[in-house]
Amino acid sequence: MLEPCVFTIFGSTGHLSRTKLLPSLYHLEAEGRLPEGIVIVCVGRRPWNNETWRKEVNRWLEERIGARLDNQRLSQFLEKIHYFLGDIESPETFVKLKEFLETSQGFSDNHVFYLSLPPAEYKMVAHQLAVNDLNQEEAGWRRLVIEKPFGYDLEDAQTLDYSLRKDFGEHQLFRIDHYLGKETVQNVFVFRFANLMMEPLWNRNYIDHVQITHSEMAGIEDRAEFYDGAGALRDMIQSHLLQLLTLVAMEPPPNLDAESIRDEKVKVLKSIRPIPKSAVHAHAFRAQYGRGRNGDRNIPGYLDEAGIPKHSTTETYAALKLYIDNWRWRNVPIYLRTGKRMAGSHSFISIRFKHPPQQLFRETQIEEIPPNWLLLGIQPEQCIRAEMQVREPGIGMRTRTTQLDASTCYLPENGHQLDAYEALLLDVIEGDHSQFLRSDEVHWAWSVVDPILKVWAVERDFIHTYPAGSWGPLESNRLFEKESQAWRNTLASE
Ligand SMILES: NC(=O)c1ccc[n+]([C@@H]2O[C@H](COP(=O)([O-])OP(=O)(O)OC[C@H]3O[C@@H](n4cnc5c(N)ncnc54)[C@H](OP(=O)(O)O)[C@@H]3O)[C@@H](O)[C@H]2O)c1
């Protein structure tokens, strides 16, 4: 049974809180999954009180959940929410917050502090909580949740980590990457380690290469300032895509406890062949979307977007070629790719197997028979598919590609799907770290991309472009090791 707790959200008026945290907490309440006696404290600097705040939350939930809101559950949920007025820049806020948390009737001694704040505020807020002993666990547990990005580059990540760990123990820190809460991500784990038949094939002897793609049709929306300072490599590859890579490449852990899983993930990150600065161009490609079209709609280029400096060379597309230097993966290229304003919105992993070693089917050249693929859809389609060759009915020995669904392939419908945040928020309350990043995991992930960031930071004169609404720049094909390799853009047979 989950223990009661006080769940305090800093930055509760922000985008993440409105679109993910509060709706997820509502869904958990509606499903009866929140612990008895949970209280949700929303810290904000807007001059609101409990009444105005609850009206706001009600409005956001109506906008987001619409007709599926259950009025009775909603009122129960709103009763659990309290607004705490305070500016985090003022140390006084934390003194008053402590007093509020400790003297309010019915509040548990277990606390979650969720920093849904600009990353620049993490260190200061964590420190102020510690100064006020809100990190001390004598009376109950204390947990601090932070959102990616965990730093701006390797050095900044180390500084952040040092500072957070001065004030909180590693067991109190929950570094959230909501990708890890997605169902298919967890399915990758089950698929690999609950099925013996994949294991003999899962290595350099049979796998030609691996691709991990996250593409978005959307542009930068209203996040111009954030995005122009970050770029695609930091925003997606350093975090989400490297996490997916660790799940595909890791060895089976000795058991499913959080430390065993995280140990194996760290081993993968540590085994990624370092990219020296002199090899950055051979391993990494960046580009920016120019003007383009989506159907009959004209789409502005990145430099036309409001808030983007006219000469920005921030990448909206990044692709990497990595190698993992261990017995299982040595010399198998792993291609990671992400982009905004692409032709489709998908996240998926595609694993291409090698060709059979001998030509048996005389009517088809062996190199022309498409290879086997294993496809793991993360979003929006969630599925696991194997692409095989079968005999084409009729005279002669001709082959065609067919797909076997190893797991139900579905697109989320209008009904409520379990959101990644729901699972992860429950994990925080339960104290389960297995889907959260450990300090050394963050360090090694930054180590992979840091040399690339350093080179790109000084090469600011030129960046390739690709038309908005396309699958990205053709020039990125130069990363492929062989002519037979190409980006896979869909889960459907090509
Ligand atoms: N949005 C997402 O989908 C998403 C996804 C992944 C990670 N993240 C991460 O989650 C964090 C929050 O993102 P977000 O999109 O929600 O940002 P946001 O919309 O800019 O919200 C930031 C929040 O911080 C509050 N805040 C800032 N300075 C404050 C101060 N001095 N005192 C009190 N409150 C203060 C803001 O209050 P006001 O409303 O009063 O300005 C607002 O509630 C960021 O670290 C982001 O990188 C977000």
The ligand as an ORCA input file, in Angstrom:
! r2SCAN-3c Opt
* xyz 0 1
  N       6.553     21.488    -20.821
  C       6.924     20.256    -21.069
  O       6.216     19.493    -21.739
  C       8.224     19.749    -20.528
  C       8.679     18.486    -20.966
  C       9.877     17.982    -20.435
  C      10.585     18.726    -19.505
  N      10.121     19.966    -19.119
  C      10.894     20.700    -18.098
  O      10.003     21.009    -17.021
  C      10.350     22.258    -16.433
  C       9.119     23.175    -16.476
  O       8.766     23.385    -17.843
  P       7.501     24.215    -18.284
  O       7.346     23.970    -19.751
  O       6.343     23.962    -17.404
  O       8.021     25.721    -18.056
  P       7.128     27.028    -17.901
  O       5.834     26.870    -18.608
  O       8.019     28.172    -18.262
  O       6.823     27.083    -16.339
  C       7.770     27.489    -15.400
  C       7.101     27.644    -14.072
  O       8.050     28.150    -13.129
  C       7.456     29.223    -12.439
  N       8.447     30.186    -11.946
  C       9.497     30.704    -12.641
  N      10.149     31.574    -11.851
  C       9.490     31.590    -10.650
  C       9.660     32.297     -9.432
  N      10.643     33.183     -9.279
  N       8.820     32.035     -8.401
  C       7.796     31.150     -8.529
  N       7.582     30.448     -9.674
  C       8.415     30.667    -10.710
  C       6.569     29.874    -13.459
  O       5.630     30.703    -12.818
  P       4.741     31.797    -13.639
  O       3.653     30.982    -14.277
  O       4.266     32.707    -12.586
  O       5.674     32.435    -14.620
  C       5.941     28.630    -14.075
  O       4.929     28.128    -13.251
  C      11.516     22.797    -17.256
  O      12.690     22.454    -16.617
  C      11.411     22.039    -18.576
  O      12.669     21.921    -19.192
  C       8.965     20.471    -19.601
*
